[in-house]
Amino acid sequence: METLLFISPTEGPLSKNALEALASTKQLADSLGTTFSVGLWGDAPQAAADGSAACGATKFFAVTGGEFAQSRYTTDASAAEALGRAAGATIIIGPACSRWNRVLAGVAHRLGGRPDSHVTGLSVSEGAPAISRWYYRQRMEGVMTRTQRPWVLAVESGIAPAWQGAPGTAPVEAVGCAPAGVRSKVTGIESLAADQQTIRPEADLLFVTGAGWTKKQPDGQIKVEEAQKRILDFLRLSRASLGSTKSLVDLSGEGVATLTFLTHMNQVGQTGSTPRHPKGLSTCCHGEEPHTVGWRFIGERRAISLDANCGWARGKADVLYVADAFAVMEKVNDLLAPKAVLDGDI
Ligand SMILES: Cc1cc2nc3c(=O)[nH]c(=O)nc-3n(C[C@H](O)[C@H](O)[C@H](O)COP(=O)(O)OP(=O)(O)OC[C@H]3O[C@@H](n4cnc5c(N)ncnc54)[C@H](O)[C@@H]3O)c2cc1C
């Protein structure tokens, strides 16, 4: 009989990704006909435990303390290890957040188990728990089992609905943990202002920009500044997440006039990322990789291209607008602006 443990660091209430992993854990426990427990760590994990009090877990474990509030390898790994031992877990499931992704392999090693990251599905195969993962840059999906235990997993975001339920009072069992050799101290966090942060995993729409935005246009002009304005206005008005083709982000390294807000972090595709969003809109983009691989997990896809014969846009988009993206996005921004003013966004 498997013993399942949902695990997560806490910085207040459980994140959306954590609630999705909790729902996946619960579903796997139901499918296996077994129970699961919850293990949390942080400054005050009781609040997160109370928020998920009705999730059906048989036990709640927590490592509590100010030193566990900060994202730091030593304390995160020690807390997770202590929780895994306290629960006697054979399968430990956490959200693919930066903190869990970083310590997952170390925790598995400490517990004598095996880790797997980028899990996109949990199921039962011939009576045994199984996971789904994508291989070869998200071109093939595999389902695999392991005999080694504990099996320590990081579940990707967007693969299950987040657990929802009424808060209550969770009977939390305190777990002792004294991490050795704590040397790093987090003295502050530097992050981009919300408006400069163009990668938004929670957004409903992925907006993909291609190199066409920086190419000579039918009137013979290059209009990078205008492109920049159209794109930034759209992101501000729609709160979409920004993806880009490799060609476009590479331009910035070549000293060519380009879109200054793009980095390689925005790149989607075979050598970029494969984000999950309900909808996608690609603009001025011809490449195979962004269309086939970058869009792998996008629900509904549309593209704007001047090239009516672009095989990738035609083959991979549900709707292709053969049009000038400059003109289309100007019109779209005009339509969005009054709504954004009403919503108080601008
Ligand atoms: C090993 C390898 C890995 C790669 N990995 C990736 C990857 O991860 N991600 C990736 O993106 N690429 C990747 N590439 C590159 C990829 O093959 C393409 O070269 C690239 O994606 C093309 O970029 P693009 O579509 O932005 O530009 P282009 O091919 O230059 O296409 C620009 C398009 O914009 C259109 N256009 C121009 N002006 C307008 C306008 N005003 N309105 C509408 N449309 C307009 C043009 O008609 C054209 O179709 C990889 C290549 C290799 C060899």
The ligand as an ORCA input file, in Angstrom:
! r2SCAN-3c Opt
* xyz 0 1
  C      18.241     23.440    -33.541
  C      17.299     24.599    -33.693
  C      16.507     24.963    -32.629
  C      15.636     26.031    -32.748
  N      14.846     26.350    -31.666
  C      13.957     27.341    -31.775
  C      13.108     27.667    -30.699
  O      13.155     27.090    -29.623
  N      12.213     28.663    -30.859
  C      12.141     29.382    -32.040
  O      11.310     30.287    -32.122
  N      12.950     29.094    -33.083
  C      13.854     28.106    -32.978
  N      14.678     27.829    -34.040
  C      14.625     28.744    -35.216
  C      13.461     28.458    -36.137
  O      13.786     27.376    -36.945
  C      13.117     29.670    -36.997
  O      14.262     30.092    -37.667
  C      12.578     30.839    -36.243
  O      11.621     30.433    -35.299
  C      11.976     31.823    -37.203
  O      11.623     32.996    -36.488
  P      10.426     33.927    -36.874
  O       9.237     33.121    -37.198
  O      10.319     34.939    -35.785
  O      10.974     34.780    -38.123
  P      10.842     34.656    -39.687
  O      11.079     33.271    -40.156
  O      11.727     35.729    -40.225
  O       9.323     35.027    -40.006
  C       8.814     36.330    -39.920
  C       7.383     36.305    -40.431
  O       6.779     37.551    -40.134
  C       5.907     37.867    -41.216
  N       5.660     39.310    -41.168
  C       6.517     40.317    -41.438
  N       5.906     41.514    -41.275
  C       4.665     41.255    -40.886
  C       3.528     42.077    -40.554
  N       3.595     43.402    -40.597
  N       2.383     41.466    -40.180
  C       2.295     40.107    -40.130
  N       3.317     39.283    -40.450
  C       4.476     39.855    -40.817
  C       6.642     37.399    -42.458
  O       5.740     37.191    -43.516
  C       7.253     36.076    -41.938
  O       6.357     35.015    -42.175
  C      15.559     26.771    -33.952
  C      16.364     26.400    -35.025
  C      17.216     25.344    -34.907
  C      18.076     24.973    -36.085
*
